Amino acid sequence: MNPSFYISIRYFFSKKKNNIVNIIIFLSILSLSISTFSLSSILSIFSGVKNLNIKFYQNNYPDIILSYYNKKNILINDQILKKKMKSIKGIFSFSKTIEKKVYLYYKNNKYFFYLKGVDSEYGKVMKNFKKIVFIKKNKLFDKKLNIYIGLSSFLPFFPLLFFDKIEKNPIKIICFFFDKKKINNTPIIIQKEVKIKGLFHFNQEIDNQYLFCDIYEIQKLIKKKFFHFLEIKIHKNENINNIKNLLKKKWGSKYMIQTRIEKEKAFLKIINTEKIFIYFLLFLISLIAGFNLISAIFILQLDKKENIFILCSFGYSLYRIKKIFLYIGLIITFSGWFLGICISYVTSLLQERYHIFKIGGKFPFPVKFTIEDFCMTTCIILTIGIIISFFSSKKMNYLLI
C-alpha cells in the first residue's frame, strides 16, 4: 500500500484532539452527500418523465402518420390504397381517419369536441382504443349519426343511453365544412341529430376531448369519399425510418409523412435543454457545498501539525505530505458521494415500486434511476472533490513556513 494513502486513512479514522474537527469533517461529508442525493434524484425524475412520455407516445400515437402538406382531403380509391400499402413490407396495419371540430347541443348546453371518424382497422393500429357497443344496427337510427362517447365524459349524456328518453332530449351536432369550389369560400353548416351508440376508452385526455364514429358516416354526411390522415402501425422488429423512406417513394413529395419518433424528438429537445440548465445549477450548488471540504482539510492540517513536523524530521518529502491531505480530501469526497448515491438509489427504488410521493395526491412522481445519470452525478461530484482537494493540499507550504 502507498504510505501516503495509508497515513491518510489513519488520519481520517483516528481520534482528533478537538471535537470541532470531527464535526467539520462530518458536515463536509453530509454537504457532499446532500448535493449528490439532490443531483441524482432530480436527474432520476427527469429520466422518469422522459420514460413516461416515450411510453405515452408509443401508446397514444400511431407509428407513422401520412397526410397532405396543405391539409387537403386525400381522395384515393380503396383498392389502389390497399395495393400501395401491401407492396411495402413491414406494415402491420393502417387506418383512414377524419378529424373535425364540432359542437354538441344537449339540454340547451353546448359542448366542444373533436369528432374523429375511423375505419374498422383503427383498433389494430391503436391497441389502447377500446369501444363498447350498446346499440346494434337499427332502422330507426339510420338517419342519425351514430357516435361513441368517452368513458370519462359520458355522465352529462347518461340519460341518452335509455331508449325511452331519446325523443324527449334529442342531441344534435353542428360542424362546418369549406367548399373550395365556391368563390366566397363560405362555410357549409351541417346540423345532424346523433345517437350514442356506445362508449370508448383511450386515455383520460382523449376521452374528454374526442367523439368517435365510423368514417363512412362522416363521408355520407358530407357526400364525399375522402380522409384526412392515414395512420400506420408497423411490425415491432422493423426500422421506422426505412418504412418512412419507402412511403415517400410510393406516395411522392406532396404528402407529409411524420413518424412517432419525430414527435418524441420535439419533446426530448425540451427535456434535454432543461436538463442542461439543471446540470449547471446543481454543479454550482455542489461547488458551494465543496467549500466545506476546504475548511475540513485545512482544520485537519492544523490538528495534525505536530505529526507533520515529525514526518518532516524523518525525511518525509513535502510532496508526499501534500499527497496525504489530497487522499483525505478524496476519501471525504468519496464518502459523501457514496452515501448520497445510495440514499438516492434506495429512494428511487421505493418510489418506483410503492409510489410513496404523489403529485396532488393522485399521480406518483415518475422516477427512473439510469446508468447515464449515475455516471453524470459521479463525474460532477468527484471532479469538484478532486479539484478542491488538490488546491487545499497546496496550503501545506504556508503551514510548514
C-alpha contacts under 8 A as a table, 3 or more apart, distances in Angstrom:
res1	aa1	res2	aa2	distance
1	M	5	F	7.28
1	M	6	Y	6.69
2	N	5	F	5.27
2	N	6	Y	6.20
3	P	6	Y	5.01
3	P	7	I	6.14
4	S	7	I	5.19
4	S	8	S	6.13
4	S	320	R	6.21
4	S	321	I	7.09
4	S	323	K	6.21
4	S	324	I	4.90
4	S	327	Y	7.83
5	F	8	S	5.05
5	F	9	I	6.32
5	F	323	K	7.68
5	F	324	I	6.10
5	F	327	Y	6.18
6	Y	9	I	5.27
6	Y	10	R	6.40
7	I	10	R	5.03
7	I	11	Y	6.12
7	I	324	I	6.60
8	S	11	Y	5.05
8	S	12	F	6.07
8	S	324	I	5.00
8	S	325	F	6.60
8	S	327	Y	6.10
8	S	328	I	5.44
9	I	12	F	5.08
9	I	13	F	6.27
9	I	328	I	7.12
10	R	13	F	5.42
10	R	14	S	5.64
11	Y	14	S	5.28
11	Y	328	I	7.93
12	F	328	I	6.59
16	K	19	N	6.62
16	K	21	V	6.71
16	K	22	N	6.95
16	K	303	D	7.05
17	K	21	V	7.98
17	K	303	D	6.77
18	N	21	V	5.77
18	N	22	N	7.55
18	N	303	D	7.63
19	N	22	N	5.35
19	N	23	I	6.53
20	I	23	I	4.98
20	I	24	I	6.16
21	V	24	I	5.22
21	V	25	I	6.19
21	V	296	A	7.20
21	V	299	I	6.50
21	V	300	L	6.58
21	V	303	D	7.73
22	N	25	I	5.22
22	N	26	F	6.05
23	I	26	F	5.05
23	I	27	L	6.09
24	I	27	L	5.01
24	I	28	S	6.14
24	I	292	N	7.68
24	I	295	S	7.56
24	I	296	A	5.66
25	I	28	S	5.12
25	I	29	I	6.31
25	I	293	L	7.61
25	I	296	A	5.25
25	I	332	I	7.63
26	F	29	I	5.19
26	F	30	L	6.07
27	L	30	L	4.87
27	L	31	S	5.97
27	L	292	N	7.39
28	S	31	S	5.17
28	S	32	L	6.27
28	S	289	A	7.60
28	S	290	G	7.39
28	S	292	N	4.98
28	S	293	L	5.39
28	S	296	A	6.74
28	S	332	I	7.45
28	S	336	G	7.85
29	I	32	L	5.27
29	I	33	S	6.09
29	I	293	L	7.97
29	I	332	I	5.83
29	I	333	T	6.82
29	I	335	S	6.47
29	I	336	G	4.53
30	L	33	S	5.05
30	L	34	I	6.11
30	L	336	G	6.23
31	S	34	I	5.17
31	S	35	S	6.21
31	S	289	A	5.62
31	S	290	G	7.58
31	S	292	N	7.55
31	S	336	G	7.44
32	L	35	S	5.04
32	L	36	T	6.10
32	L	286	S	7.02
32	L	289	A	6.22
32	L	290	G	6.67
32	L	333	T	6.83
32	L	336	G	4.85
32	L	337	W	6.38
32	L	340	G	7.54
32	L	381	I	7.67
33	S	36	T	5.01
33	S	37	F	5.98
33	S	335	S	7.78
33	S	336	G	4.16
33	S	337	W	5.37
33	S	338	F	7.40
33	S	339	L	5.68
33	S	340	G	4.08
33	S	341	I	7.54
34	I	37	F	5.00
34	I	38	S	6.01
34	I	336	G	7.92
34	I	340	G	6.04
35	S	38	S	5.26
35	S	39	L	6.05
35	S	282	L	7.70
35	S	285	I	7.18
35	S	286	S	5.43
35	S	289	A	7.14
35	S	340	G	7.45
36	T	39	L	5.24
36	T	40	S	5.95
36	T	286	S	7.77
36	T	336	G	7.54
36	T	337	W	5.80
36	T	340	G	4.99
36	T	341	I	6.21
36	T	377	T	6.73
36	T	381	I	6.79
37	F	40	S	5.24
37	F	41	S	5.85
37	F	340	G	4.45
37	F	341	I	5.83
37	F	343	I	6.72
37	F	344	S	5.23
38	S	41	S	5.16
38	S	42	I	6.05
38	S	344	S	7.89
39	L	42	I	5.43
39	L	43	L	6.21
39	L	279	Y	7.98
39	L	282	L	6.28
39	L	377	T	6.56
40	S	43	L	5.23
40	S	44	S	6.06
40	S	341	I	6.91
40	S	344	S	6.31
40	S	373	D	6.68
40	S	374	F	6.89
40	S	377	T	6.04
41	S	44	S	4.97
41	S	45	I	6.27
41	S	344	S	5.81
41	S	348	S	7.37
42	I	45	I	5.09
42	I	46	F	6.35
43	L	46	F	5.01
43	L	47	S	6.19
43	L	275	K	7.59
43	L	373	D	6.15
44	S	47	S	5.02
44	S	48	G	6.04
44	S	348	S	7.45
44	S	367	V	5.34
44	S	368	K	5.03
44	S	369	F	5.10
44	S	370	T	7.05
44	S	373	D	6.99
45	I	48	G	4.88
45	I	49	V	6.14
45	I	365	F	7.31
45	I	366	P	5.95
45	I	367	V	4.61
45	I	368	K	6.53
46	F	49	V	5.14
46	F	50	K	6.11
46	F	271	I	7.40
46	F	275	K	7.38
46	F	367	V	7.49
47	S	50	K	4.98
47	S	51	N	6.03
47	S	367	V	6.68
47	S	368	K	5.59
47	S	369	F	7.38
47	S	370	T	7.41
48	G	51	N	5.09
48	G	52	L	6.00
48	G	366	P	4.53
48	G	367	V	4.09
48	G	368	K	4.59
48	G	369	F	7.96
49	V	52	L	5.03
49	V	53	N	6.16
49	V	366	P	5.63
49	V	367	V	7.16
50	K	53	N	5.30
50	K	54	I	6.23
50	K	268	L	7.22
50	K	271	I	7.26
51	N	54	I	5.15
51	N	55	K	6.29
51	N	368	K	7.82
52	L	55	K	5.24
52	L	56	F	6.17
52	L	366	P	7.02
53	N	56	F	4.71
53	N	57	Y	6.17
54	I	57	Y	5.20
54	I	58	Q	6.22
54	I	264	E	6.75
55	K	58	Q	4.97
55	K	59	N	6.11
56	F	59	N	5.24
56	F	60	N	5.81
56	F	61	Y	7.91
57	Y	60	N	5.26
57	Y	61	Y	5.28
57	Y	260	R	6.83
57	Y	264	E	6.97
58	Q	61	Y	5.93
58	Q	62	P	7.36
58	Q	63	D	7.60
58	Q	260	R	7.43
59	N	62	P	7.94
59	N	126	M	7.26
59	N	127	K	7.61
59	N	128	N	6.62
60	N	126	M	7.11
60	N	128	N	7.38
60	N	202	F	7.86
61	Y	126	M	7.44
61	Y	260	R	6.55
62	P	65	I	6.72
62	P	125	V	6.50
62	P	126	M	6.56
62	P	231	E	5.90
62	P	232	I	5.92
62	P	233	K	5.95
62	P	259	T	7.99
62	P	260	R	6.56
63	D	231	E	7.60
63	D	232	I	5.91
63	D	233	K	5.29
63	D	234	I	6.61
63	D	240	I	7.49
63	D	259	T	5.70
63	D	260	R	5.04
63	D	261	I	7.88
64	I	231	E	6.04
64	I	232	I	5.06
64	I	233	K	6.78
64	I	240	I	7.99
64	I	244	K	7.56
64	I	257	I	6.85
64	I	258	Q	5.71
64	I	259	T	4.37
64	I	260	R	6.03
65	I	229	F	6.54
65	I	230	L	5.73
65	I	231	E	4.74
65	I	232	I	6.22
65	I	257	I	5.79
65	I	258	Q	5.35
65	I	259	T	6.39
66	L	229	F	5.65
66	L	230	L	4.97
66	L	231	E	6.50
66	L	232	I	7.97
66	L	255	Y	6.68
66	L	256	M	5.79
66	L	257	I	4.64
66	L	258	Q	6.62
67	S	71	K	7.09
67	S	74	I	7.49
67	S	228	H	6.32
67	S	229	F	5.00
67	S	230	L	6.58
67	S	255	Y	5.57
67	S	256	M	5.29
67	S	257	I	6.65
68	Y	71	K	5.11
68	Y	72	K	5.61
68	Y	73	N	7.37
68	Y	74	I	7.14
68	Y	228	H	7.80
68	Y	254	K	6.37
68	Y	255	Y	4.56
68	Y	256	M	5.61
69	Y	72	K	7.47
69	Y	254	K	6.41
69	Y	255	Y	5.69
69	Y	256	M	5.32
71	K	228	H	7.53
72	K	228	H	7.26
73	N	226	F	6.00
73	N	227	F	5.83
73	N	228	H	5.32
74	I	226	F	5.49
74	I	227	F	5.32
74	I	228	H	5.90
74	I	229	F	7.73
75	L	225	K	6.89
75	L	226	F	4.86
75	L	227	F	6.93
76	I	80	I	7.05
76	I	81	L	6.62
76	I	226	F	7.24
77	N	80	I	5.36
77	N	81	L	6.16
78	D	81	L	5.00
78	D	82	K	6.19
79	Q	82	K	5.18
79	Q	83	K	6.30
80	I	83	K	5.13
80	I	84	K	6.22
81	L	84	K	5.20
81	L	85	M	6.25
82	K	85	M	5.21
82	K	86	K	5.89
83	K	86	K	5.26
83	K	87	S	6.18
84	K	87	S	5.50
84	K	88	I	7.17
84	K	250	K	7.11
85	M	88	I	5.56
85	M	91	I	7.48
86	K	89	K	6.94
86	K	91	I	7.64
88	I	91	I	6.62
88	I	243	I	7.60
88	I	246	L	7.00
88	I	247	L	7.68
90	G	234	I	5.73
90	G	235	H	5.67
90	G	238	E	5.97
90	G	243	I	7.13
91	I	94	F	7.63
91	I	232	I	7.19
91	I	233	K	6.17
91	I	234	I	4.33
91	I	235	H	6.16
91	I	243	I	7.83
92	F	232	I	7.75
92	F	233	K	5.49
92	F	234	I	4.71
92	F	235	H	5.41
93	S	121	E	7.02
93	S	124	K	6.46
93	S	125	V	5.93
93	S	232	I	6.03
93	S	233	K	5.21
93	S	234	I	6.82
94	F	121	E	6.53
94	F	122	Y	7.27
94	F	124	K	7.97
94	F	125	V	6.24
94	F	230	L	6.65
94	F	231	E	5.53
94	F	232	I	4.31
94	F	233	K	6.04
95	S	118	V	7.00
95	S	119	D	6.16
95	S	120	S	7.65
95	S	121	E	5.31
95	S	122	Y	5.22
95	S	125	V	6.88
95	S	230	L	5.69
95	S	231	E	5.22
95	S	232	I	6.53
96	K	118	V	6.15
96	K	119	D	6.13
96	K	122	Y	7.82
96	K	215	I	7.73
96	K	227	F	6.09
96	K	228	H	7.49
96	K	229	F	5.98
96	K	230	L	4.81
96	K	231	E	6.47
97	T	116	K	6.80
97	T	117	G	5.39
97	T	118	V	4.72
97	T	119	D	6.97
97	T	215	I	6.59
97	T	227	F	5.70
97	T	228	H	5.99
97	T	229	F	5.27
97	T	230	L	6.35
97	T	231	E	7.33
98	I	115	L	7.98
98	I	116	K	5.51
98	I	117	G	4.89
98	I	118	V	6.78
98	I	215	I	6.70
98	I	227	F	5.25
98	I	228	H	4.99
98	I	229	F	6.52
99	E	114	Y	6.60
99	E	115	L	5.67
99	E	116	K	4.44
99	E	117	G	6.37
99	E	228	H	7.04
100	K	114	Y	5.58
100	K	115	L	5.21
100	K	116	K	6.53
100	K	175	C	7.50
101	K	112	F	7.52
101	K	113	F	6.10
101	K	114	Y	4.58
101	K	115	L	6.13
101	K	175	C	6.65
101	K	176	F	7.93
102	V	112	F	6.15
102	V	113	F	5.53
102	V	114	Y	5.93
102	V	115	L	6.35
102	V	173	I	6.67
102	V	174	I	5.70
102	V	175	C	4.72
102	V	176	F	7.59
103	Y	110	K	6.41
103	Y	111	Y	5.63
103	Y	112	F	4.88
103	Y	113	F	6.33
103	Y	173	I	5.64
103	Y	174	I	5.18
103	Y	175	C	6.53
104	L	110	K	5.65
104	L	111	Y	4.93
104	L	112	F	6.31
104	L	113	F	7.25
104	L	171	I	7.23
104	L	172	K	5.86
104	L	173	I	4.61
104	L	174	I	6.56
105	Y	108	N	6.42
105	Y	109	N	5.63
105	Y	110	K	4.77
105	Y	111	Y	6.44
105	Y	171	I	5.82
105	Y	172	K	5.18
105	Y	173	I	6.20
106	Y	109	N	5.31
106	Y	110	K	6.70
106	Y	169	N	7.14
106	Y	170	P	6.89
106	Y	171	I	4.98
106	Y	172	K	6.78
107	K	169	N	6.67
107	K	171	I	7.88
112	F	209	Q	7.77
113	F	209	Q	5.34
113	F	210	Y	5.37
113	F	211	L	6.52
114	Y	209	Q	6.20
114	Y	210	Y	4.70
114	Y	211	L	6.06
115	L	210	Y	5.85
115	L	211	L	4.74
115	L	212	F	5.78
115	L	213	C	7.38
116	K	210	Y	6.93
116	K	211	L	6.10
116	K	212	F	4.86
116	K	213	C	6.33
116	K	215	I	7.74
117	G	212	F	5.79
117	G	213	C	4.89
117	G	214	D	5.12
117	G	215	I	4.01
117	G	216	Y	7.65
117	G	217	E	7.86
117	G	218	I	6.66
118	V	121	E	7.92
118	V	122	Y	6.14
118	V	212	F	7.22
118	V	213	C	6.45
118	V	214	D	5.31
118	V	215	I	4.74
119	D	122	Y	5.81
119	D	214	D	5.92
119	D	215	I	5.60
119	D	216	Y	7.65
120	S	123	G	6.94
121	E	124	K	5.47
121	E	125	V	6.66
122	Y	125	V	5.11
122	Y	126	M	6.09
123	G	126	M	5.23
123	G	127	K	5.61
123	G	128	N	7.72
123	G	129	F	5.87
123	G	130	K	7.26
124	K	127	K	5.76
124	K	233	K	7.81
125	V	231	E	7.20
125	V	232	I	6.35
125	V	233	K	5.05
126	M	129	F	5.70
126	M	233	K	7.86
127	K	130	K	7.68
128	N	201	H	7.79
128	N	202	F	5.65
129	F	200	F	7.15
129	F	201	H	5.99
129	F	202	F	4.78
130	K	200	F	5.52
130	K	201	H	5.28
130	K	202	F	6.53
131	K	148	Y	7.63
131	K	198	G	7.06
131	K	199	L	5.59
131	K	200	F	3.99
131	K	201	H	6.27
132	I	198	G	5.37
132	I	199	L	5.13
132	I	200	F	6.07
133	V	136	K	7.00
133	V	197	K	6.06
133	V	198	G	4.39
133	V	199	L	6.71
134	F	197	K	5.77
134	F	198	G	4.89
134	F	199	L	7.87
135	I	138	N	7.86
135	I	197	K	5.25
135	I	198	G	6.82
136	K	197	K	7.51
137	K	141	F	7.74
138	N	141	F	5.66
138	N	142	D	6.78
139	K	142	D	5.25
140	L	143	K	7.37
141	F	144	K	5.11
141	F	145	L	7.74
141	F	146	N	7.80
141	F	195	K	7.34
142	D	145	L	7.69
144	K	192	K	6.86
144	K	193	E	5.34
144	K	194	V	4.99
144	K	195	K	6.25
145	L	192	K	6.92
145	L	193	E	6.38
145	L	194	V	4.44
145	L	195	K	6.02
145	L	217	E	6.77
146	N	194	V	5.78
146	N	195	K	4.90
146	N	196	I	5.89
146	N	197	K	5.48
146	N	213	C	6.34
146	N	214	D	7.80
146	N	217	E	7.88
147	I	194	V	6.90
147	I	195	K	6.19
147	I	196	I	5.11
147	I	197	K	5.56
147	I	198	G	7.09
147	I	211	L	6.61
147	I	212	F	5.67
147	I	213	C	4.67
147	I	214	D	7.74
148	Y	196	I	5.84
148	Y	197	K	5.75
148	Y	198	G	4.91
148	Y	199	L	4.93
148	Y	200	F	5.97
148	Y	211	L	5.89
148	Y	212	F	5.04
148	Y	213	C	6.00
149	I	153	S	7.12
149	I	154	F	6.08
149	I	196	I	6.88
149	I	198	G	6.66
149	I	199	L	4.92
149	I	200	F	6.00
149	I	207	D	7.44
149	I	210	Y	7.47
149	I	211	L	5.24
149	I	212	F	6.70
150	G	153	S	5.28
150	G	154	F	5.97
150	G	199	L	5.71
150	G	200	F	5.10
150	G	201	H	5.85
150	G	202	F	7.98
150	G	206	I	7.66
150	G	207	D	4.15
150	G	208	N	6.23
150	G	210	Y	7.00
150	G	211	L	6.73
151	L	154	F	5.79
151	L	199	L	5.81
151	L	200	F	5.83
151	L	201	H	5.56
151	L	207	D	6.20
152	S	155	L	7.71
152	S	201	H	7.88
152	S	204	Q	6.33
152	S	207	D	5.64
152	S	208	N	6.12
153	S	156	P	7.28
153	S	207	D	6.44
153	S	208	N	5.31
154	F	157	F	5.33
154	F	158	F	6.04
154	F	199	L	7.86
155	L	158	F	4.98
156	P	159	P	7.90
157	F	160	L	5.65
157	F	161	L	7.52
158	F	161	L	5.67
158	F	162	F	7.96
159	P	162	F	5.77
159	P	165	K	6.80
160	L	163	F	7.07
160	L	165	K	6.31
160	L	166	I	5.91
160	L	169	N	7.54
160	L	195	K	7.95
160	L	196	I	7.06
161	L	196	I	6.88
162	F	165	K	5.92
162	F	166	I	7.16
163	F	166	I	5.75
164	D	167	E	7.43
165	K	168	K	5.38
165	K	169	N	6.37
166	I	169	N	5.63
166	I	170	P	5.83
167	E	170	P	5.63
170	P	193	E	7.10
170	P	194	V	7.93
171	I	193	E	5.84
171	I	194	V	5.86
171	I	195	K	7.31
172	K	191	Q	6.90
172	K	192	K	5.59
172	K	193	E	4.29
172	K	194	V	5.65
173	I	191	Q	5.74
173	I	192	K	5.33
173	I	193	E	6.17
173	I	194	V	6.65
174	I	189	I	6.99
174	I	190	I	5.69
174	I	191	Q	4.55
174	I	192	K	6.56
175	C	189	I	6.00
175	C	190	I	5.50
175	C	191	Q	6.78
176	F	187	P	5.92
176	F	188	I	5.57
176	F	189	I	4.81
176	F	190	I	6.31
177	F	187	P	5.39
177	F	188	I	5.01
177	F	189	I	6.61
177	F	190	I	7.79
178	F	185	N	6.38
178	F	186	T	6.46
178	F	187	P	4.59
178	F	188	I	5.94
179	D	182	K	5.87
179	D	185	N	6.20
179	D	186	T	7.35
179	D	187	P	6.91
179	D	188	I	7.26
180	K	183	I	7.47
180	K	185	N	5.82
181	K	185	N	7.46
182	K	185	N	5.15
182	K	186	T	7.19
196	I	199	L	7.85
200	F	207	D	7.50
200	F	212	F	7.87
201	H	204	Q	7.92
201	H	207	D	6.24
202	F	206	I	6.38
202	F	207	D	6.27
203	N	206	I	5.54
203	N	207	D	5.87
204	Q	207	D	5.02
204	Q	208	N	6.26
205	E	208	N	5.43
205	E	209	Q	6.44
206	I	209	Q	5.11
206	I	210	Y	5.56
207	D	210	Y	5.83
207	D	211	L	7.76
213	C	217	E	7.24
213	C	218	I	7.87
214	D	217	E	5.51
214	D	218	I	7.14
215	I	218	I	5.39
215	I	219	Q	6.37
216	Y	219	Q	4.93
216	Y	220	K	5.98
216	Y	225	K	7.89
217	E	220	K	4.99
217	E	221	L	6.08
218	I	221	L	4.89
218	I	222	I	6.25
219	Q	222	I	5.30
219	Q	223	K	5.56
219	Q	224	K	5.26
219	Q	225	K	5.29
219	Q	226	F	6.82
220	K	223	K	4.79
220	K	224	K	6.81
220	K	225	K	7.68
227	F	230	L	7.74
234	I	238	E	6.81
234	I	240	I	7.46
235	H	238	E	5.52
238	E	243	I	7.80
239	N	242	N	5.45
239	N	243	I	6.57
240	I	243	I	5.21
240	I	244	K	6.24
240	I	259	T	7.40
241	N	244	K	4.94
241	N	245	N	6.28
241	N	259	T	7.92
242	N	245	N	5.18
242	N	246	L	6.33
243	I	246	L	5.11
243	I	247	L	6.21
244	K	247	L	5.10
244	K	248	K	6.28
244	K	257	I	6.88
244	K	258	Q	7.95
244	K	259	T	7.49
245	N	248	K	5.07
245	N	249	K	6.45
246	L	249	K	5.22
246	L	250	K	6.34
247	L	250	K	5.05
247	L	251	W	5.89
247	L	252	G	7.92
247	L	257	I	7.78
248	K	251	W	5.35
248	K	252	G	5.31
248	K	253	S	6.69
248	K	255	Y	7.74
248	K	257	I	7.32
249	K	252	G	5.60
251	W	254	K	7.65
251	W	255	Y	6.67
252	G	255	Y	6.34
253	S	256	M	7.47
258	Q	262	E	6.66
258	Q	263	K	7.79
259	T	262	E	5.33
259	T	263	K	6.82
260	R	263	K	5.20
260	R	264	E	6.33
261	I	264	E	4.85
261	I	265	K	6.17
262	E	265	K	5.06
262	E	266	A	6.80
263	K	266	A	5.54
263	K	267	F	7.00
264	E	267	F	5.27
264	E	268	L	6.07
265	K	268	L	4.83
265	K	269	K	6.02
266	A	269	K	5.40
266	A	270	I	6.88
267	F	270	I	5.36
267	F	271	I	6.48
268	L	271	I	4.94
268	L	272	N	5.98
269	K	272	N	5.17
269	K	273	T	6.09
270	I	273	T	5.19
270	I	274	E	6.26
271	I	274	E	5.24
271	I	275	K	6.03
272	N	275	K	4.82
272	N	276	I	6.23
273	T	276	I	5.30
273	T	277	F	6.56
274	E	277	F	5.16
274	E	278	I	6.23
275	K	278	I	4.96
275	K	279	Y	6.13
276	I	279	Y	4.99
276	I	280	F	6.33
277	F	280	F	5.19
277	F	281	L	6.17
278	I	281	L	5.06
278	I	282	L	5.94
279	Y	282	L	5.40
279	Y	283	F	5.91
280	F	283	F	5.10
280	F	284	L	6.43
281	L	284	L	5.34
281	L	285	I	6.44
282	L	285	I	4.83
282	L	286	S	5.96
283	F	286	S	5.07
283	F	287	L	6.02
283	F	380	I	6.78
284	L	287	L	4.93
284	L	288	I	6.25
285	I	288	I	5.17
285	I	289	A	6.24
286	S	289	A	4.93
286	S	290	G	6.03
286	S	381	I	7.03
286	S	384	I	7.60
287	L	290	G	4.90
287	L	291	F	6.82
287	L	384	I	6.32
288	I	291	F	5.52
288	I	292	N	7.89
289	A	292	N	5.93
289	A	293	L	7.83
290	G	293	L	5.24
290	G	294	I	7.20
290	G	384	I	6.83
290	G	385	G	6.76
290	G	388	I	7.13
291	F	294	I	5.17
291	F	295	S	6.84
291	F	388	I	7.60
292	N	295	S	5.30
292	N	296	A	6.22
293	L	296	A	4.98
293	L	297	I	6.18
293	L	329	G	6.91
293	L	332	I	7.69
293	L	333	T	7.99
293	L	385	G	7.80
293	L	388	I	7.21
293	L	389	S	7.50
294	I	297	I	5.37
294	I	298	F	6.15
294	I	388	I	6.59
294	I	389	S	7.18
294	I	392	S	5.84
295	S	298	F	5.13
295	S	299	I	6.00
296	A	299	I	5.38
296	A	300	L	6.09
297	I	300	L	5.07
297	I	301	Q	6.16
297	I	325	F	6.76
297	I	328	I	7.44
297	I	329	G	6.56
297	I	389	S	7.79
297	I	392	S	6.75
297	I	393	S	7.72
298	F	301	Q	5.03
298	F	302	L	6.45
298	F	392	S	7.04
298	F	395	K	7.78
299	I	302	L	5.04
299	I	303	D	6.14
300	L	303	D	4.90
300	L	304	K	6.13
301	Q	304	K	5.22
301	Q	305	K	5.90
301	Q	325	F	7.70
301	Q	396	M	7.87
302	L	305	K	5.05
303	D	306	E	7.89
304	K	307	N	5.29
304	K	308	I	6.22
305	K	308	I	5.07
305	K	309	F	6.47
306	E	309	F	5.29
306	E	310	I	6.37
307	N	310	I	5.05
307	N	311	L	6.26
308	I	311	L	5.11
308	I	312	C	6.26
308	I	321	I	7.43
309	F	312	C	4.93
309	F	313	S	6.14
309	F	400	L	7.86
310	I	313	S	5.08
310	I	314	F	6.44
311	L	314	F	5.19
311	L	315	G	6.60
311	L	316	Y	5.30
312	C	315	G	5.12
312	C	316	Y	4.92
312	C	317	S	6.62
312	C	318	L	7.57
313	S	316	Y	7.24
316	Y	320	R	6.81
316	Y	321	I	7.20
317	S	320	R	5.40
317	S	321	I	6.47
318	L	321	I	5.03
318	L	322	K	6.18
318	L	396	M	7.90
319	Y	322	K	5.19
319	Y	323	K	6.36
320	R	323	K	4.96
320	R	324	I	6.49
321	I	324	I	5.16
321	I	325	F	6.99
321	I	396	M	7.94
322	K	325	F	5.53
322	K	326	L	6.19
322	K	393	S	5.16
322	K	394	K	6.67
322	K	396	M	6.56
323	K	326	L	4.78
323	K	327	Y	6.03
323	K	393	S	7.26
324	I	327	Y	5.28
324	I	328	I	6.34
325	F	328	I	4.78
325	F	329	G	6.15
325	F	389	S	7.47
325	F	392	S	7.99
325	F	393	S	5.63
326	L	329	G	5.18
326	L	330	L	6.35
326	L	386	I	7.99
326	L	389	S	5.20
326	L	390	F	5.80
326	L	392	S	7.61
326	L	393	S	5.60
327	Y	330	L	4.95
327	Y	331	I	6.09
327	Y	389	S	7.86
328	I	331	I	5.01
328	I	332	I	6.23
328	I	389	S	7.99
329	G	332	I	5.19
329	G	333	T	6.12
329	G	385	G	6.92
329	G	386	I	7.47
329	G	388	I	7.84
329	G	389	S	4.88
330	L	333	T	4.93
330	L	334	F	5.92
330	L	385	G	6.36
330	L	386	I	6.36
330	L	389	S	6.66
331	I	334	F	5.11
331	I	335	S	6.00
332	I	335	S	5.13
332	I	336	G	6.22
333	T	336	G	5.24
333	T	337	W	6.08
333	T	381	I	7.55
333	T	382	L	6.66
333	T	385	G	5.40
333	T	386	I	8.00
334	F	337	W	5.01
334	F	338	F	5.90
334	F	382	L	7.21
335	S	338	F	5.19
335	S	339	L	6.11
336	G	339	L	5.29
336	G	340	G	6.11
337	W	340	G	5.23
337	W	341	I	5.99
337	W	378	T	7.29
337	W	381	I	6.79
337	W	382	L	7.66
338	F	341	I	5.29
338	F	342	C	6.10
339	L	342	C	5.34
339	L	343	I	6.32
340	G	343	I	5.28
340	G	344	S	6.10
341	I	344	S	5.01
341	I	345	Y	6.06
341	I	374	F	7.98
342	C	345	Y	5.15
342	C	346	V	6.17
343	I	346	V	5.24
343	I	347	T	6.03
344	S	347	T	5.14
344	S	348	S	6.05
345	Y	348	S	5.13
345	Y	349	L	6.06
345	Y	369	F	6.75
346	V	349	L	5.07
346	V	350	L	6.15
347	T	350	L	5.20
347	T	351	Q	6.06
348	S	351	Q	5.08
348	S	352	E	5.99
348	S	367	V	6.10
348	S	368	K	6.76
348	S	369	F	6.46
349	L	352	E	5.15
349	L	353	R	6.25
349	L	369	F	7.87
350	L	353	R	5.26
350	L	354	Y	5.63
350	L	355	H	7.11
350	L	356	I	7.28
351	Q	354	Y	5.42
351	Q	355	H	4.57
351	Q	356	I	5.40
351	Q	357	F	6.74
351	Q	364	P	7.95
351	Q	365	F	7.57
351	Q	367	V	7.02
352	E	355	H	5.87
352	E	366	P	7.40
352	E	367	V	6.18
352	E	368	K	7.34
355	H	358	K	6.82
355	H	364	P	5.37
355	H	365	F	7.26
356	I	364	P	7.28
357	F	364	P	5.86
357	F	365	F	6.07
358	K	361	G	5.10
358	K	362	K	5.92
358	K	363	F	5.17
358	K	364	P	4.00
358	K	365	F	5.46
359	I	362	K	5.96
359	I	363	F	5.08
359	I	364	P	5.92
359	I	365	F	6.35
360	G	363	F	6.84
361	G	364	P	7.92
369	F	373	D	7.13
369	F	374	F	7.53
370	T	373	D	5.41
370	T	374	F	6.27
371	I	374	F	4.89
371	I	375	C	6.09
372	E	375	C	5.28
372	E	376	M	6.21
373	D	376	M	5.03
373	D	377	T	6.01
374	F	377	T	5.28
374	F	378	T	6.12
375	C	378	T	5.08
375	C	379	C	6.09
376	M	379	C	5.18
376	M	380	I	6.26
377	T	380	I	5.29
377	T	381	I	6.22
378	T	381	I	5.43
378	T	382	L	5.87
379	C	382	L	5.42
379	C	383	T	5.77
380	I	383	T	5.31
380	I	384	I	6.28
381	I	384	I	5.28
381	I	385	G	6.18
382	L	385	G	4.92
382	L	386	I	5.99
383	T	386	I	5.21
383	T	387	I	6.18
384	I	387	I	5.34
384	I	388	I	6.15
385	G	388	I	5.31
385	G	389	S	5.90
386	I	389	S	5.13
386	I	390	F	5.98
387	I	390	F	5.21
387	I	391	F	6.38
388	I	391	F	5.36
388	I	392	S	5.97
389	S	392	S	5.07
389	S	393	S	6.13
390	F	393	S	5.43
390	F	394	K	6.87
391	F	394	K	5.38
391	F	395	K	7.49
392	S	395	K	5.78
393	S	396	M	6.05
394	K	397	N	6.43
395	K	398	Y	5.61
395	K	399	L	6.57
396	M	399	L	5.00
396	M	400	L	6.13
397	N	400	L	5.44
397	N	401	I	6.29
398	Y	401	I	5.14
